[in-house]
């Protein structure tokens, strides 16, 4: 059957229901017909590399549950592959929907292959990072062919989606020069390509060779996550000319992808004030033709290092309510260090809360069922049920055990004045 189509989008346009689509239909509140229509139109993406053999496919886009991604990977200063694999295991246990390997040092391909082999969820990477790790030379000296060699290695290894900063063109760079920013370029991939373009006086290699990139996407069924190399790195830079210029170019590249049956997600900001989040969602959906939107936060204040999982969850809940489809988690370690296992857990739980809150606000069928079950358990003072239903049962149990009430039906906040117990006795008990 796989010989009858090249990509998930190509299959949808032929009305072929793939095994990956059946995975999606098993867990999402969407009909087969609507899924086919939205994948064919580019409004839903199913990242599913042909070489990711143990993948249980998930989908990102309109009318689906908001997804959460976890970033991990080693750096030169923190290069413990065993710890990163432990993060992979924990992320899966904490019900992440996707994992991005952002390793920039060491045995990157060995680690990437192990992650793909281990993970049933979609896997993403940023090949530009790995090019720096692989060639061990000044990034400005990496050739176009070397960049594409790394992209193909990631494709061969089974990576489902790749962040490619193809919209950071010379035109976009001109917008930066004419509209100077407080924090300039904060994207790692974006800054590497910015310097490469400046030193080599050449166009972005991925933009100039976009058809070559699409050839690889078709060959392996790679979903492109078109990166926001010019995302705002502070509130002052939000929704500025460079960001919007890049978004316009990403919209044009989105059409080019769809002409080749290549699936696309658009990456978005960044640091954004609360009052600008809705406008950012509307701009992306309009300029990028309804493609799924993958947001990095957004962080709603710049002053909370150590608590950026909270600033991100606030922004992420609003963003997902008004159009974002995919939230990249942010941990308390953001801006400070590589996150540890506890940081990772805090980030995942915060992002899952934001995603779930948004699904309720959007009226996603069944989204509030979980909350109704929790409320029923609370009304019945069913502590075992409440703890089992908690988004983090381990933490909830630890709090409950740390302060035991005299009356086990209640908690130590209200004790004998428990409103739930008293009102239930008046209104229900015979």
ABEGO torsion letter per residue (X at the ends): XAAABABAAAAAAAGBBBAAAAAAAAABBBBAAAAAAAAAAGABBBBBBAABAABBBBBBEBGBBBBBBBBBEBBAABBBAAAAAAAAAAAAAAGBABBBBABABEBAAAAAAAAAAABABBBBBBAAAAAAAAAGBBAAABBAAAAAAAAAAAAAAGBABBBBBAABBAAAAAAAAABBBAAEBABAAAAAAAAAAAAAGBBBAAAAAAAAAAAAAAAAGBBBBBBBAABBABAAABGBAAAAAAAAAAAAAAAAAAAAGBBBBBBBOEBBBAAAAAAAAAAAAAAAGGBBBBBBOBBABAAABGAAAAAAAAAAAAAAAAGBABBBBBBAABGABBBBAAAAAAAAAAAAAAAAAAAAAAGBBGAAAAAAAAAAAAAAGBAAAAAAABABAAAAAAAAAABBBABAABBAAAEAABAAAAAAAAAABX
